[in-house]
């Protein structure tokens, strides 16, 4: 096979921490490149039941069996090495099918700079799509290193980050906080760092009608996202325990969508608290289930505590709640305020009582729910939508490798978000009908 580049530039996207298209940011990026005339291949781990190779919406996806769940420093090292070797092998397969002109590596972890350096010998460019700050992630999970082993681990993470920065031709940052770090810590010029926020595609991510759903008898609190030690999902259980067992509410339940290292621990904790009849764990869910649950929920929850990582990270779930016109309660984080503005109720980090009060206030105030829902949807559609972000993203590749993104058809069962009376009717229909005042 000839290694001469074809007329359509080919980008290889590498992801380790989530399968594609489950990683919604990466999937939006891939589709944006396809719509702009690029060829796209992805290497990522398998999810349950996933095939080893498939083509979706023109994106060729190659998947490997994920490493066993890591435990301790040695376990994480084994996971990183295993995933790196499987990815390197699959990159050779992708190259044989069709040579690629660039690699995009999405962290964590910060290990694929070494693979990029190998491919650089073939003239392949390297773009670092920085989803997480791994040194800050370490500090958020373990605190300041206070032992020799922890100091070595922390120093190793910082070294990996420096190597990634040093190898990258361009950095894509999820927000201005990350861009500042790429400039200050990575030594990049501002023009070599592009902010591409993880905004939802609000033309398709929007509330839907479910004509077959029975009238709700409870308000539903919704959580969507990863369930790791840094995500604070146990706060959702604490809030439910307070509402149900301390405040005696019988009109509330919760749905927790997602998976992660803490998933089984959270399920056990739910049982210990006697919440299994009012808390549902869905596990891994796709867009149809997300649309159904977020369209039916009354309040969205952002329980991420204020940590060195969370404070400067853009939370996808916040904007996805907004896309579904879902009033939200969150701990007060810098970048969450940038996303939500005044459309979210913020409370001090770690204050479970205040968080519960804010949730209960929304449940008991239909007018507040309607106002926040309307403002959230308007803000995400006008300021945070994926379309302008996709244009910035595609612009990176055009400058490196040098049509418009198709929003797709509008479904007829979408909720009318333009008519104020229809939006109000929909928001109030999400929970039990409030008593007449």
N, C-alpha and C positions, 0 to 999 in steps of 0.2 A: 504494500500500500504506500502511496506517495504521502510524504509529510508536508506537502505544500498546502498552505491555508486555502480553504474554499472561500467563495464570495461572502458567505455568512460567517461572521466571527463566532467562535465557539468558546463558551465560558464553562469551566468546571467549578462547581460549588461544593464545598466540603463542610459537612455538619457532623458533629459527634454527639451532642447531648440530647438531640431529639430526632425522630424520624421525620421525613418529608412525605406528604404535605402537612403532617401534624404541626410542624413548626410554621406557624401562620405567617410570620414576618418573612422567612426565607421563601415560602411559597409565593407570596405576593411579589417578591423580588424576581423569582424565576419567571413568573407569568409576565411581568413587566418587560423583561428581556426578550421573551418569545414574541410579545406583541410589537416590540421595537425592531424585530428582524434579526435577532441573535439566535444561535443554537445554544442550548443549555443542557448540561449533564449534571447530575447530583450524585454524590457519594455520601451515604448516611447509614446509621444502624437500622436494623429491622424493628418494626413494632410487632405486636402479636398478630400472627396470621399474614404478615406481609410477604410478598414474593421477593425473590432475589433480584429481579429486574422487572421493570415495567415502564411504560410510557404514558404519562398523564398530561393532557393539554399541551402536547408537544415537548414536554420535558422528559428526558431519559433519566430514570432513577435507578441507581445501582445500590444494593443494600447488603450488609453483612450481618451475621449473627452477633448481637451485642455481647460484650464481655460480661462475666458474672458481676453482680453488684459489688462495688468496691467497699472495703472496710479497712480503715487505717491507711497510713502512708504507703505501705507496701502494696496494699490492694489497689490504691489509686494509681501507683506506678505501673502495676501489671495492666490495669485497664487502659492507661494511656499508650503503653507500648503495643499492646494487642490491637487497639483501634488504629494506631498509626500504621502498623504493618499491613492490616487489612485494607486500609485506605490507600496505601502506597501500591499494593498489588492491584486494586481495582482501578487506580489511576492509569496503570499500564494498559489495562483492558480498554478503558475509555479512549486512550490515545490510539490504540490499534484500530478501534472502530472509526475514529475521526480525530485527528490532532486538535488540541485546544490551544488557544493563544493566551489564555489567562486563567488563573486560579483565584477563586474567592474563598477564603477560610473564615468560617464563623466560629468565634470562640464562645464558651470554653471548650477545651483547654487551649492554651497558647503553645501548641506543639507543632503546628503544621508549617511554620516558617522553615523547618528543616527540609520538608518535602518540597516546598516552593524553591528552596535553593538548589535542590537537585534538578528540578524542571527548568530552572533559569538557564541551564546549559543549552536547552532547546529554544531559548528566546521567549519563554513563558513569563508573562507579567504576574505580579502578586498583589491582590487587594485584600486588606485586613478589614473584615466586617466585625467590629468590636461590639459584642452584645453584653459582655460583662467585664468588670474590672477585677481580675482574679486576686491581686493583693488585697483589695478591699473586701472581696468575698471571704478570704481567709480571716481577716480581722473581724468580720461580722459573725462568723461562725465560731471562732475560737478565742477572740480577743487578742490583745497584744501578746506576742510570743514571749514566754517566760522560761522556756527550757531550751537546752542546746538543740534538741531535735526540732522543736517548733521554729527556732530561729533559722535553722538550716532549710526547713521547708519554705518559710516565708522568703528567705533570700533566693531560693530556687525559683519560686513563682515570679519574683521581680526580675530575675535573670531571663526567664522565658519571655516575659513581656517585653523586655528590652530587645531580645533577639527578634521578636515578631515585628516590633516597630522598625528595627534596623533593616529588616528584609523587605518590608512592604513598599510598594511603589505609590500606594495611596491608602488612606484610612477612611472608612465609613464609620461615623459615630452616630449613636442613636439620639443624642441630644447635645446641647451646648456644653453641659458639664463634662461629658466624655470628650468632646472636641478640645476643651481647654486642657484636659489631662494629656491628650495626644500631642498637643503643642508643647506643653511645659515639661512633661515627663518623657515624651517620645521624641522631642526635638524636631517636630514637623513644622513646616511653614503653613500658615492658615489656608493657603490655596491648595494644599495637598491633603486637606482633611475636609470631608463633605458630611454635613449632618443630614441623615435620612431617618426621620422619626418613624416609629413603628405605628403609623396611623392605620386605622381600619378602612377598608373600602366601603364607604357608607352607602354606595349605590346598591350593594348586595347585603351588607351587614346592617340589618334594620329590622324592626319588629314585624312579626307576621301574625296573621289571624289563624287560629286553630278552631275551625267550626265544630269539630268533634269533641273538643275538650269540655268537660262538665264545668259548671259554675264553681269557682273556687270557694272553699270554706275556710281557708287559712291564708294568711300572708306568707309568702316564701322569701327567705333570705338566700341570696345566691353568692357562691364563691366560684371563680373560674381561674385555674392556673396550676402551676407546679406546687407540690406539697413537700418542700424541703425544710431543713432546720431554719433557714433564714426567711421563710415566707410567712411565719406567724399564723398558720392556719388553726392552731389550737385556740386562738382567740375567738374564732367562730363558735367553737364548742363552749367556751366560757360564756359567751354572750347568750347562746341558747340555754345554757344551764341557768343563768340568771333570769332570763325572761320566763322560762317554763316553770322552774322549781322554786325560785325566790319571789318572782312577781306574779306568778300564777296565771300566766297567759296561756290560753288554750287555742288561740287563733294564729299561731305562728309555727312554721317548720323551716327547714333549710335544705338546700341541695348543694353539694360540694362536688364540682366537676374537675377532674384532673388526677394526677398521680405523682409519685415521687418517693424519695427516701423515707418520708414520714407517713406514707399512706396507711400501712398496717398499724402503726402506733396510734394514729388518729382514730382508726376504726375501733381499736381496743379502748381508747379513752372515751369514745362515744358510748360504748357499752357500759363502762364503769360509771359514767354519769347518768345512765338511764335515759339516754336520748335516742336510742335506736328507732323508736316509733315516730320520731319527728325530724331525724336527720338522715338524708339519703346520700350515699357515696356512689357516684356513677362510674368512677374510673375514667379511662380514656374515652373521650367523646369527639365526634367530628362536627362539622358545621351544622348539619341538620339538628342534632341534639342540642348544640349550643343555642341555636336560634329558638328552638322550642322552649328551653328552660329560661333563657333570658327574656323572652317575650312574656312569659307567664309570671316571672318573679316580681316582687314588690320593691325590694331594696338590694343593691349590690354592695358587697363587702370587700374592702381593701385592708386586710389586717397586718400588712407588712410593717414591722417595727422600724423605728429610726435607727439605722446602722450606717457605718461608713459606705456600704454598697447601696443599700436601699435609698438613702437620701438623695443620691445623684443618679439613680436609675429611672428610666421611663417604664412604668408598669403598663403592659399591654391590656391587662384586665380593666384598668380604669377607663381607657378609651373605648373598649368593647362594651362595657356597661353603658357608656354615654351613647354609643351608636344605637343601642337598643332602648334609648330614652329611659334609662333606669336610674332613679335617684340613688346616690352612693354615699356611704360613710367610710372615712379613711383616717388613719393616723396621719399626722401632719408631716409630710415629707416635701423637700424642696422641689423635686422634679414632678411629683404628683400634683402640686399646686400649679406648676407650669402647664400641665396637661388639663387639669379640671377647672382651673380658675375659681370662680365663685359658684360653680354648679355642684359642688360636693360639700358635705358637712365634714369638717376637719376637727379632730380632737387630739389632745396631747398623746404622744406615743406611750403605749403601755397602760393607759388609764382605761381599764376594762369597764368601770362604772360609767365613765363619760361616753365611751363607745356605745354601751347598751342604751344609755339615755338618748343618744342621737338616733339610734335605730328606732327606739320606741316612739320618739318624737315624730319620726317620719310615718310610722304605722298609724299614728293617731291624728295626723294632720294631712288630710287629702289635698288641701289647697297647696301646701308646701311641696308635696310629692309632684303635683301637676306642674308647678312652677319650675322646680329643679329638673324634671324630666324634659320640659320644653327647652330650657336653657342649655342643658347638657347636649341634647340632640343638635341644636342649632350650632353650638360651639364646635362639636366634633365634625360636623358636616362642612363648616365654613373655614375652620382654622387647622384641623388635625387630620383631614381626609387623606387617604393614601395617594390620590391622583397627583397632587403637586410633589409629594415625596417621591413617587415613582419617576417623575420627570427629572428630579435631581439625581436619583439613583442611576437611571439610564444615561444621564449626562456624563457621569464618571466613566462609564464604559465607552461612550462615543469618543471621549477625549483620549482614552488610552488605546482603543482599538480602531478607532475611526478610519413604520407607523406610530402613531400615537396609541396610548393604552386604551383598549376597548373596555368600557365599563360593563358591557353585557346587557342582556334584556332585563327589563324591570318586571318582576313577578306580580301577577294580578292579586295575590293574597297578601301583599304588603299592607301594613297599616298606613292610613293617610296621615302623614306627618306635617302637612301644610295647613289643613283646616284646624284652627284652635279647638273647636268643639269636639272634633273627632279624636284629636290627640288626648284631650281631657277625658273623654269617655273611655278611651283605651287604658290610660294610666289607672283610672279608678276601677276598671274591670279586673285588674290584676289580683286584687285581694277581695275579701268579703265586702259586701256592700255596706258602707258606713250607715249608722242609724241617722234618721232624719233629725236635724237640729231644731 
